[in-house]
């Protein structure tokens, strides 16, 4: 089945997709709503996935800092996901990397704000 996939297969014929169809089938079957998968649906899903990954990589490369180095980096992908309205749904999957110390500082500030807010609401309840 993976042989039906761009490039050349064992017989030298051109394949339609380059992603392994068996892996895509496993991912699709992991959904409880899917009972059987039509071969055409499998190939179309693989092709759509390839095109999406190509689009994401192209956009990230064009708008990223890796263009000067002729390289695509994780930070390029994360920036594209955050900045592009079309790719905004990937922002949680591709978060920008931050140092652990910055993250801990952010958590501490958030807790302090919550404690401050809780203290203010307690005073408001007492006065009411």
Buried (B, 14 or more C-beta within 10 A) or exposed (E): EBEBBEEEEEEEEEBEBEBEBEEBBEEBEEEEEEEEBEEEEBBEBBBEBBEEEEEBBEBBBEBBEBEEEEEBBEBBBBBBBBEBEEBEEBBEEBEEEEEEEEEEEEEEEEEEEEEEEEEEEEEEEEEE
